[in-house]
Amino acid sequence: MRVGLLTEGGYPYAAGEGGEWCDRLVRGLARHEFEVYALSRSARQEEGGWYALPGNVRRIRAAPLWGGPAGSAPGRASGSYGRRERQRFTGHFGDLAAALTAPGDQAYRFAEGLYGLADLARDEGGLACALRSETALRALEAACRAPGAHPGAYGARVADLLVVSGLLERALRPLSLDWYGAPDGDLGLAGVDLCHAASAGPAALPGLLAHRFFGTPLLVTEYGVRLREHYLAGPAGLSLSVRTLLSAFHRLLAGEIYARAALITPGDAQVRRWQERCGADRARLRTVPPGVDAGLYEAVGEACPEDGTTASDGPLLLLAGGPPEPWLWEAFTVLRMAEPRVRLAVTGTAEDTPLPGGVTRVAACGPDDYAAADAVVVGAPGDGFPVPLAEAMFCGRATVAPDTAAVREVLGGTGLVVPPRDPHALAEACLALLRDPGHGRRLGAAARARALELFTVEQNIASFGAIYLELLSRAPVRHDLAPVPHDAVPPLDPSARSASPSWAGRR
């Protein structure tokens, strides 16, 4: 099988997000061939180089989501539209702009505008200049001034519209790329059997187009919600009008991606809930936890005593996995009043941060730190899988964690959960574990068994291998692509990398 792996700011860039997971996936599924279609986020990321790519990566195609417009498909320049093409652009971009500003569910109008622009870009050689043109500004302004427009968009100024048009041009660059077949015979995404997007943002746009043009099934994996990342860490210094329009764009884009994906694989319950709120069909959601390298913690986990009934006479050590929350200090104070022997080791604090008595700082939670701990306290997970919790489970340590959907899903009853941000409940749970080490060891043993069953790298790779075959079995048989002999594919040569790599690799 040939898989088109779609990334944004990630693999194959060494400084990218989720690169380790993608690299393990590609190497673990060595019987499949991969073509990587990567969108970079900055010049610094591109200068940081790539992962050492395995042999089953047949080629890399890359394009920037930063800087000036680039990467349009060969053919007529997008700035030389005739009257008919300008009318097409005005209509399609007007639909998309109206969907961003109108109240209520505008998913259908957004989709019509998006795919209309994609067809135009394919016919005419790109959209870069048109998306930054006066025509686009007028369409945005008309949508913002329309009766019933969102109040945040209604106050947009010309300067705001210029910013929005520039940012939309960047987000929509995948529509103008030559990744969907070229006159020179390069099939691009027309030649893959499956598109696998590593997020539901611009990275999945090529997969949407491959689904529209060629019927290629799209798989979307999210270990962090791309839409939530935009809400929390969007570009700084933007006006309310710009934020309103961009938030609407990313929300509607995520909804369209979820609607068209053949299958969506969140990493945990919290991500799954976000996807459901954005319109993902529960029937097409399948949780696939990210894999953790169990070998790193094997020695600690196997050495964990099977049982014990008496508390140690020495200091009792708690390890805080992840950056400490403010309420952790209050919980530790309460705990020390009941059990003065307790010590706490924390990660994620700056060197100049003053620490309370009985607290020490460790650089990161490693196997030795887990081995020394009598119990592990895990902070509230953010927008992703609680990795420190899984690491503690692999080490066979009893854990105390906040009562969230992701934590309950991971623990499955093999640890203690307490109400979030409740220091007294946290102190009581920790004290119960420290005073009954036998119970803690039994919980730790059950947690380790659960982690080995569900959260290993091997389990993650096996799950995606089965999903690939399942999606391919559902896809319609295509007879429009003639096979090319395998020996016609030149080996990928990273030393031949250019600013915008485009090596041939179609079998």
Buried (B, 14 or more C-beta within 10 A) or exposed (E): BBBBBBBBBBBBBEBBBBBBBBBBBBBBBEEBBBBBBBBBBBEEBBEEEBBEBBEBBBBBBBBBBBEEBBBBBEBBEBBEBEEEBEEBBBBBBBBBBBBBBBEEEBBEBBBBBBBBBBBBBBEBBBBBBBBBBEBBBBBBBBBBEBEEBBEBBBBBEEEBBBBBBBBBBBBBBBBBBBBBBBEEEBBBBBBBBBBBBBBBBBBBBBBBBBBBBBEBBBBBBBBBBBBBBBEEEBEEEBBEBBBBBBBBBBBBBBBBBBBBBBBBBBBBBBBBBBBBEBBBEEEBBBBBBBBBBBEBBBEBBEEBEEEBEEBEEEEBBBBBBBEBBEBBBBBBBBBBEEBEBBBBBBBBBEEEEEEEEBBEEBEEBBBEBBBEBBBBBBBBBBBBBBBBBBBBBBBBBBBBBBBBBBBBBBBBEBBBBBEBBBBBBBBBBBBBBBEBBBBBBBBBBBBBBBBBEBBBBEBBBBBBBEBBEBBEEEEEEEEEEEEBEEEEBEEBEBEEBEEBBBBBBBB
